[in-house]
Every structure is written in structure tokens, then in C-alpha cells.
Amino acid sequence: MKVTVIGTGYVGLVGGAGFAETGNDVICADIDETKIARLEAGEIPIFEPGLEPLVKSNVKAGRLRFTTDVPESVRSSDIVFIAVGTPPGEDGSADLQHVLAVARTIGESMNGEKIVATKSTVPVGTAGKVKAAIQAETDHVVHVCSNPEFLKEGAAVEDFMKPDRVVLGVDSEYAGKILSDLHAPFVRTGNAILVMDIAAAEITKYASNAMLATRISFMNSIAQLCEATGADVDMVRQGLATDRRIGASFLFPGVGYGGSCFPKDVKALVRTMHELRADASILEAVESVNEKQKRVLVERILHRFGEDLSGRTFAVWGLAFKPNTDDMREAPSLVTISALLERGATVAAHDPVAMDEARHHLGDRITYAESNYAALEGADALLIHTEWLPYRRPDFPRMKELMNIPLILDGRNIYRPERMAEHGFEYYSIGRSPVIPARG
């Protein structure tokens, strides 16, 4: 099939490369000339495991190409995916200006019957707006559908190539058949292609992310109860996870969720529910818990050292909002670091892949350490924000020698308290009793 994907971010680039991998002729189009130039030069503008070889192999095979000529890419294809950003507006609603601008361009460029599917995360009712924008510019037949993505950053390629399910919201039997055929190679093991009405597909995307965000905030609330009672949240988590009705995913307590999806999608869903007079109180609580949880390490630092942190040095391990990505959008580390700097502290940070991205957010206000150990030199405490594998089995004696105070605040529970006690660290984690060595 001849496919165009408009937008070359996480969704568009992974999707375009994935469709090319199954033998389709794919054009990835974007108005960002710098990004397209980098892609044509063989540079991948985002960090995503497995994406670079997938893109390069399909470019070499002639199945994947890049362009800034969006109108020509529309004319050259039978199926067009919209995969541009939907950033949050000031009121939390999804900003559809980029989606609708693309829709108008598609309408102006139509040269025959086409299927247009939104992959961007959009509120329910958006497909109707997209169709109206296209039809205002053309008399050609257009089938506007919803094909939401469910990609996890850090595992996006695997998720695209082997999806749990494919969701297709369609406006015709014809569009349903074509899009089902396009996605059939990805579900050969029997996972479902769910063909449904468009509104249901649009809601499914938001509902899925909101449910996962709810599980995270729920566990962070339970972690507070565990700390208040002396219970171990890891034991509670296992007790929940082994219940087949609940399962193990997204039950790890921590310093809150971040990234490009959960924060904005929960906000957008709350806004939509308010507009339609649906009860959004559960999701409002999810948001509230998450905002408070992002400050949990800061609150513990202030309890330990007081409000004035002048002359104090803090090490931060992990800047990205999760492992295996360089994405720092809504990252809890930004909340912590900003609060420390505001109180006069010095911060040295390390992340295996997100250092360059961090510079866009933090500039030269912090020190970017060459290694995780270099960040510890003279530190009054270590704050762990991202559970990268290299941080899981460090040289604890070396860490203790480097630090001014052997104090660790573990926002991801990557160490066992008893092991920290053996090494003589003062250790605080999420939902577990602290380790406080006797001071002599």
C-alpha cells in the first residue's frame, strides 16, 4: 500500500518505519526542514531503542523516504495518517491547531478518494472536525478514521510491531477493510484488530492512558499509607499483582508519572468531561496525587536539612521521566531540581541518554556529570529519579567515599533497605520504612 505519515515525532517516525517494514511504500512528511534534513542524512532526532536500524534498513530498501512537501506526499498516497502534536492548552484541553492545519492541507491536496486516519491523541469528536476541514477544500471522497497508538516510550518499536491490539474507529466498511489489511501483519499471533465507531476509538486512547495514570497515583497513595503504618509497599504491591483481576503492570510507587502522554492526556480528558458534564472527580484526584508526589523527594530534603539549602550539594541520578528514553517532558526530576536551585543548592546530575535534552530545560544552572559516580563528589545526598539499569548495582563503598553525607533518597525503590543498612547509608524510599543509622 502507499502510505503517508504526516509528523515525524515518536508516533509518526515509529509508525512510518513500522509500516515500511511490512512492505508498504511509506512517506514521512514534516514541515520542519531541519528534522527532515537530519532524517535524510541518516540521523534519528529522538532516542528510541531499535528505531535507528529500522529506519535505516527501510530507507536503504527504498520503502521509506522523507519530505517537507506535504501536499505531494498526500497526492502520492492512498492512506494518510495524521501524527502531529496535540499540546495542552492553557485550560488543559488538547490544542488541535496542528491537526486541523494538516487536515486543511490534505483537503487542498486531494486528487482522489483517500483514507485519512488520526494517530494523534485527540478528544472525542475530533474526527468530525477533521472531516469538515478536509471537505471544505475538496469534492473528493474522504474516509476519516481514528487509529490511536499505544506506544510506550522506550519500547515503542516493539509495541508497534507486536501490539496488544489495534484499535480502528471507522466511518465505512471500505475504510475498515483497508486499515485492517494494513495492520494484519502486526497481529499474526492472534491479537485483536478492534473495529469500532470513531467516538469509541477516540475515547479508548484517553481512557487507556487515564487508567494507567490512575494505577500509578493509586499506588503512590497506598505508599503513603504504608509509610504511616510501617508496612512495606513492595509486599502490598505483590499482594495486588498476584490477583488475576488486577495484574502487575503500573503498580510501582515512585515520584509520579511524567512524559508526553499521561499528564496532558489526563488533563485533556478532565477538560472534555467537564465540557460534557461527566463526573471527572476520579481523574482530578489522580492529577492532584501526582502533582504532590513529584515533590516528595524535595519535602524529605527540606525535612532533613531545612528550607535554606545554601552551601549544600545534591547529586541526581536520572533526568528522563523513565528509562530508555531521553524525554524530559513533565519529568519529576525537573520539579526536584528547580526546588533545590530555588533554595540555593548546587546540583550535579547524570543520565545515560538525556543529558543533551536536559540542557534545553535547565541550561547551565546545574553541573552535568560525566558519570553517575562523578555526580556524587562532595554530595550531601543522592536523589534517584530514573531506574536506569546502570544505577541498580553500583559500588556502594565507592559511593560512600565520594559523598559528603551517605544519604540516599530513592524515588524508584531500586535498592533494598536491608542492603542500605549493611553499607551504612541513611536511606529513604517510597512506601517503605527509612533506614537511619545510629549517629555516634
C-alpha positions as CSV (number, residue, x, y, z in Angstrom):
1,M,0.0,0.0,0.0
2,K,1.0,3.6,-0.5
3,V,1.1,5.4,2.9
4,T,1.9,8.9,4.1
5,V,2.5,9.7,7.7
6,I,2.4,13.5,8.5
7,G,4.5,14.2,11.5
8,T,7.9,12.7,12.4
9,G,7.8,12.6,16.2
10,Y,7.7,9.4,18.3
11,V,4.4,8.3,16.8
12,G,4.9,9.3,13.2
13,L,8.5,8.1,12.8
14,V,7.9,4.7,14.6
15,G,4.7,4.2,12.6
16,G,6.2,5.1,9.3
17,A,9.2,2.8,9.8
18,G,6.9,0.0,11.0
19,F,4.5,0.2,8.0
20,A,7.6,0.3,5.7
21,E,9.0,-2.8,7.4
22,T,5.9,-4.8,6.3
23,G,6.5,-3.9,2.6
24,N,4.5,-0.8,2.2
25,D,5.7,2.3,0.3
26,V,5.8,5.0,3.0
27,I,6.5,8.7,3.0
28,C,7.1,10.5,6.3
29,A,6.3,14.2,5.8
30,D,7.0,17.1,8.1
31,I,7.2,20.9,7.7
32,D,10.3,21.0,10.0
33,E,13.0,21.3,7.4
34,T,15.8,20.7,10.0
35,K,14.3,17.5,11.2
36,I,13.7,16.2,7.7
37,A,17.3,17.1,6.7
38,R,18.6,15.2,9.7
39,L,16.5,12.2,8.8
40,E,17.7,12.3,5.2
41,A,21.2,12.4,6.5
42,G,20.6,9.2,8.5
43,E,20.3,10.9,11.9
44,I,17.4,9.9,14.2
45,P,16.2,13.0,16.1
46,I,14.8,11.0,19.0
47,F,16.3,8.3,21.2
48,E,14.2,5.2,21.0
49,P,15.8,1.7,21.2
50,G,15.6,-0.2,17.9
51,L,14.3,2.7,15.8
52,E,17.6,3.7,14.1
53,P,18.2,0.3,12.4
54,L,14.5,0.0,11.5
55,V,14.6,3.4,9.8
56,K,17.9,2.9,8.0
57,S,17.1,-0.6,6.7
58,N,13.8,0.6,5.2
59,V,15.4,3.7,3.7
60,K,18.1,1.6,2.1
61,A,15.4,-0.8,0.7
62,G,13.6,2.2,-0.8
63,R,10.4,1.7,1.1
64,L,10.8,4.7,3.3
65,R,11.5,8.3,2.4
66,F,11.2,11.7,4.0
67,T,9.9,15.0,2.6
68,T,8.8,18.5,3.6
69,D,6.4,18.6,0.6
70,V,3.3,17.6,2.5
71,P,0.9,18.2,-0.4
72,E,2.8,16.0,-2.8
73,S,3.0,13.3,-0.1
74,V,-0.8,13.4,0.2
75,R,-1.2,13.1,-3.6
76,S,1.2,10.2,-3.7
77,S,-0.7,8.0,-1.2
78,D,-4.0,6.2,-0.7
79,I,-3.8,6.3,3.1
80,V,-2.7,9.3,5.1
81,F,-2.0,9.3,8.8
82,I,-2.1,12.4,10.9
83,A,0.6,12.1,13.6
84,V,1.3,15.7,14.7
85,G,1.4,17.0,18.2
86,T,-1.6,18.0,20.3
87,P,-0.1,20.0,23.1
88,P,-2.2,21.1,26.1
89,G,-3.8,24.5,26.0
90,E,-3.8,26.8,29.0
91,D,-7.1,25.3,30.2
92,G,-5.8,21.7,29.8
93,S,-7.7,20.9,26.6
94,A,-5.9,19.4,23.6
95,D,-4.7,22.1,21.2
96,L,-6.0,20.9,17.8
97,Q,-4.5,23.7,15.6
98,H,-1.8,21.5,14.1
99,V,-4.2,18.6,13.4
100,L,-6.7,20.9,11.7
101,A,-4.0,22.7,9.8
102,V,-2.9,19.3,8.4
103,A,-6.5,18.5,7.6
104,R,-6.9,21.6,5.5
105,T,-3.6,20.8,3.7
106,I,-4.9,17.3,3.0
107,G,-8.1,18.8,1.6
108,E,-6.3,21.2,-0.6
109,S,-4.0,18.4,-1.9
110,M,-6.7,15.7,-2.6
111,N,-6.5,14.1,-6.0
112,G,-8.8,11.2,-5.5
113,E,-10.6,9.0,-2.8
114,K,-8.4,8.7,0.3
115,I,-8.5,7.3,3.8
116,V,-7.3,9.7,6.5
117,A,-6.7,8.4,10.0
118,T,-5.7,10.3,13.1
119,K,-2.9,8.8,15.1
120,S,-2.5,11.9,17.2
121,T,-4.2,11.7,20.6
122,V,-7.3,13.8,20.1
123,P,-10.5,14.4,22.1
124,V,-13.7,12.6,21.1
125,G,-15.4,14.5,18.2
126,T,-12.1,15.4,16.5
127,A,-12.6,13.2,13.5
128,G,-15.7,15.1,12.7
129,K,-13.8,18.4,12.8
130,V,-11.0,16.9,10.6
131,K,-13.5,15.6,8.1
132,A,-15.2,19.1,7.9
133,A,-11.9,20.8,7.4
134,I,-10.9,18.4,4.6
135,Q,-14.3,18.6,2.9
136,A,-14.3,22.3,2.9
137,E,-11.3,22.2,0.5
138,T,-12.3,19.3,-1.8
139,D,-15.1,17.4,-3.5
140,H,-13.2,14.1,-3.5
141,V,-14.4,11.3,-1.2
142,V,-12.6,11.1,2.1
143,H,-12.9,8.5,4.8
144,V,-11.8,10.0,8.1
145,C,-10.9,7.4,10.8
146,S,-9.3,7.1,14.2
147,N,-6.3,4.8,14.7
148,P,-4.9,5.7,18.1
149,E,-1.4,4.5,19.0
150,F,-0.5,2.8,22.3
151,L,3.3,3.1,22.2
152,K,5.4,3.2,25.3
153,E,8.5,5.4,25.0
154,G,11.5,3.1,25.4
155,A,9.6,0.2,23.9
156,A,7.8,1.9,21.0
157,V,9.2,-0.2,18.2
158,E,8.2,-3.4,20.0
159,D,4.8,-2.1,20.8
160,F,4.2,-1.1,17.2
161,M,5.4,-4.3,15.6
162,K,3.7,-6.5,18.2
163,P,0.7,-4.6,19.5
164,D,-1.6,-5.9,22.2
165,R,-4.4,-4.8,19.9
166,V,-5.1,-2.5,17.1
167,V,-8.0,0.0,17.5
168,L,-9.7,1.3,14.4
169,G,-12.5,3.7,14.5
170,V,-14.0,3.8,11.0
171,D,-16.7,5.6,9.1
172,S,-17.2,2.9,6.4
173,E,-16.9,-0.8,5.7
174,Y,-14.4,0.1,3.0
175,A,-12.1,2.0,5.3
176,G,-12.3,-0.7,8.0
177,K,-11.2,-3.4,5.5
178,I,-8.3,-1.4,4.1
179,L,-7.0,-0.4,7.5
180,S,-7.5,-3.9,8.8
181,D,-5.4,-5.3,5.9
182,L,-2.7,-2.7,6.5
183,H,-2.4,-3.8,10.2
184,A,-2.9,-7.5,9.7
185,P,0.9,-8.3,9.5
186,F,1.3,-7.0,13.1
187,V,-1.3,-9.3,14.7
188,R,-0.4,-12.7,13.2
189,T,-0.2,-14.3,16.6
190,G,-3.9,-13.6,17.1
191,N,-4.1,-10.3,18.9
192,A,-7.2,-8.4,18.1
193,I,-8.0,-5.8,15.5
194,L,-10.9,-4.0,17.1
195,V,-13.1,-2.2,14.6
196,M,-15.5,0.2,16.3
197,D,-17.2,3.5,15.9
198,I,-15.0,6.6,15.7
199,A,-16.0,8.1,19.0
200,A,-15.3,4.9,20.9
201,A,-11.8,4.7,19.3
202,E,-11.0,8.3,20.3
203,I,-12.2,7.7,23.9
204,T,-10.3,4.4,24.1
205,K,-7.0,6.1,23.8
206,Y,-7.6,8.6,26.5
207,A,-9.3,6.0,28.7
208,S,-6.3,3.7,28.4
209,N,-3.8,6.4,29.5
210,A,-6.0,7.6,32.2
211,M,-6.4,4.1,33.6
212,L,-2.6,3.6,33.7
213,A,-2.1,7.0,35.3
214,T,-4.8,6.1,37.9
215,R,-2.9,2.9,38.9
216,I,0.2,4.9,39.4
217,S,-1.4,7.5,41.6
218,F,-3.3,4.8,43.5
219,M,-0.1,3.0,44.3
220,N,1.5,6.3,45.4
221,S,-1.4,6.9,47.8
222,I,-1.1,3.4,49.2
223,A,2.7,4.1,49.6
224,Q,1.8,7.0,51.9
225,L,-0.4,4.7,54.0
226,C,2.5,2.1,54.1
227,E,4.9,4.8,55.4
228,A,2.4,5.9,58.0
229,T,2.0,2.3,59.3
230,G,5.4,0.8,58.8
231,A,4.1,-1.6,56.1
232,D,6.3,-2.5,53.1
233,V,4.7,-1.3,49.9
234,D,6.6,-3.9,47.9
235,M,4.7,-6.6,49.8
236,V,1.5,-4.8,49.3
237,R,2.3,-4.5,45.6
238,Q,2.9,-8.2,45.3
239,G,-0.3,-8.9,47.1
240,L,-2.2,-6.9,44.5
241,A,-0.2,-8.0,41.4
242,T,-0.9,-11.7,42.0
243,D,-4.6,-11.1,41.9
244,R,-5.5,-12.0,38.3
245,R,-8.2,-9.4,38.3
246,I,-5.6,-6.7,38.8
247,G,-2.3,-7.8,37.4
248,A,1.2,-6.5,37.9
249,S,1.5,-3.6,35.4
250,F,1.9,0.0,36.6
251,L,1.8,-0.8,40.3
252,F,5.2,0.5,41.2
253,P,5.2,3.5,43.5
254,G,7.6,6.4,42.8
255,V,7.9,10.1,42.3
256,G,5.0,10.4,40.0
257,Y,4.3,10.0,36.3
258,G,5.6,12.3,33.6
259,G,6.3,12.2,29.9
260,S,4.5,13.4,26.8
261,C,1.2,11.4,27.3
262,F,-0.1,10.8,30.8
263,P,0.0,14.4,32.1
264,K,-1.5,16.0,29.1
265,D,-4.0,13.2,28.3
266,V,-5.4,13.2,31.8
267,K,-5.8,17.0,31.8
268,A,-7.4,16.8,28.3
269,L,-9.8,14.1,29.4
270,V,-10.8,16.0,32.5
271,R,-11.5,19.1,30.4
272,T,-13.6,17.1,27.9
273,M,-15.6,15.5,30.8
274,H,-16.2,18.9,32.3
275,E,-17.5,20.2,28.9
276,L,-19.9,17.2,28.6
277,R,-20.9,17.4,32.3
278,A,-19.5,14.0,33.1
279,D,-18.0,13.3,36.6
280,A,-14.3,13.8,36.4
281,S,-13.6,13.7,40.2
282,I,-11.6,10.4,40.0
283,L,-9.2,11.8,37.4
284,E,-8.9,15.1,39.2
285,A,-7.7,13.2,42.2
286,V,-5.3,11.3,40.0
287,E,-3.8,14.6,38.9
288,S,-3.7,16.0,42.4
289,V,-1.9,13.0,43.8
290,N,0.7,13.1,41.0
291,E,1.5,16.7,41.5
292,K,2.1,16.2,45.2
293,Q,4.1,13.0,44.6
294,K,6.5,14.9,42.3
295,R,7.5,16.9,45.4
296,V,8.1,14.0,47.7
297,L,11.9,14.0,47.5
298,V,12.0,17.8,47.9
299,E,9.9,17.6,51.0
300,R,12.2,15.0,52.5
301,I,15.3,17.0,51.7
302,L,13.7,20.1,53.4
303,H,12.7,18.0,56.4
304,R,16.3,16.7,56.7
305,F,18.2,20.0,56.0
306,G,15.7,22.8,56.4
307,E,14.4,25.4,53.9
308,D,17.8,27.1,53.3
309,L,19.9,24.8,51.2
310,S,22.7,27.3,50.5
311,G,26.1,25.6,50.5
312,R,24.5,22.2,50.0
313,T,25.3,20.0,47.1
314,F,23.0,17.3,45.8
315,A,23.5,14.6,43.2
316,V,20.7,13.5,40.9
317,W,20.7,10.1,39.1
318,G,18.3,10.0,36.2
319,L,16.7,13.0,34.4
320,A,14.4,11.4,31.9
321,F,10.9,10.7,33.1
322,K,11.5,6.9,32.6
323,P,14.4,4.6,31.4
324,N,15.2,4.0,27.8
325,T,14.2,7.5,26.6
326,D,15.6,11.0,26.6
327,D,12.2,12.5,27.0
328,M,12.1,15.1,29.8
329,R,8.6,16.5,29.3
330,E,6.9,16.7,32.7
331,A,9.8,14.8,34.2
332,P,9.7,14.7,38.1
333,S,13.4,15.5,38.1
334,L,12.7,19.0,36.8
335,V,10.4,19.6,39.8
336,T,13.0,18.4,42.3
337,I,16.0,20.2,40.7
338,S,14.1,23.5,40.3
339,A,13.1,23.4,44.0
340,L,16.6,22.7,45.1
341,L,18.1,25.5,43.0
342,E,15.5,28.0,44.3
343,R,16.7,27.3,47.8
344,G,20.3,27.9,47.0
345,A,21.6,24.4,46.4
346,T,24.1,23.2,43.9
347,V,23.1,20.2,41.7
348,A,25.2,17.7,39.8
349,A,23.2,15.3,37.6
350,H,23.7,12.3,35.4
351,D,21.6,10.4,32.9
352,P,22.8,7.8,30.4
353,V,21.0,9.5,27.4
354,A,19.0,12.6,28.5
355,M,21.9,15.0,29.2
356,D,21.6,17.0,26.0
357,E,17.8,17.2,26.4
358,A,18.2,18.3,30.0
359,R,20.3,21.3,28.8
360,H,17.3,22.5,26.9
361,H,15.3,22.6,30.2
362,L,17.9,23.5,32.7
363,G,20.7,25.3,30.8
364,D,23.8,25.9,32.8
365,R,22.1,26.0,36.2
366,I,23.4,22.6,37.1
367,T,26.5,20.5,36.6
368,Y,26.3,17.7,34.0
369,A,28.5,14.9,35.4
370,E,30.4,12.6,33.0
371,S,29.4,9.6,35.1
372,N,27.0,8.7,37.9
373,Y,29.9,8.5,40.3
374,A,31.3,11.9,39.2
375,A,27.9,13.4,40.3
376,L,28.5,12.1,43.8
377,E,31.7,14.1,44.6
378,G,31.0,16.1,47.8
379,A,27.3,15.4,47.7
380,D,25.1,15.9,50.8
381,A,22.6,13.5,49.3
382,L,21.8,11.4,46.2
383,L,18.3,11.6,44.7
384,I,17.3,8.9,42.3
385,H,14.6,9.8,39.8
386,T,15.0,7.2,37.0
387,E,15.5,3.5,37.4
388,W,18.2,3.1,34.7
389,L,19.9,-0.4,34.8
390,P,23.4,1.0,35.4
391,Y,22.2,2.5,38.7
392,R,20.8,-0.7,40.1
393,R,24.1,-2.4,41.1
394,P,26.5,0.4,41.9
395,D,29.7,0.2,44.0
396,F,28.3,1.3,47.4
397,P,31.6,1.6,49.2
398,R,32.9,3.9,46.4
399,M,29.7,5.9,46.6
400,K,30.1,6.3,50.4
401,E,33.7,7.6,50.0
402,L,32.7,10.1,47.4
403,M,29.7,11.6,49.2
404,N,29.9,14.2,52.0
405,I,26.9,12.6,53.7
406,P,25.9,9.0,52.9
407,L,22.3,9.8,52.3
408,I,20.2,8.4,49.5
409,L,16.6,9.3,48.6
410,D,15.4,6.7,46.2
411,G,12.4,7.8,44.2
412,R,12.2,4.5,42.4
413,N,12.8,1.9,45.1
414,I,15.7,0.3,43.2
415,Y,17.6,-0.8,46.4
416,R,16.6,-3.0,49.3
417,P,16.6,-1.2,52.7
418,E,18.4,-4.0,54.4
419,R,21.3,-3.7,51.9
420,M,21.5,0.0,52.5
421,A,21.7,-0.6,56.2
422,E,24.6,-3.1,55.7
423,H,26.5,-0.4,53.8
424,G,25.8,2.3,56.4
425,F,23.6,4.6,54.3
426,E,20.8,6.8,55.5
427,Y,18.1,5.7,53.1
428,Y,14.6,6.8,52.2
429,S,12.4,5.2,49.6
430,I,8.8,5.3,48.7
431,G,6.3,3.4,50.9
432,R,8.9,1.7,53.0
433,S,10.4,2.3,56.4
434,P,13.5,4.5,56.3
435,V,17.0,3.3,57.2
436,I,18.6,5.7,59.7
437,P,22.0,4.5,61.0
438,A,22.8,5.3,64.6
439,R,24.8,8.5,64.8
440,G,27.8,8.3,67.1
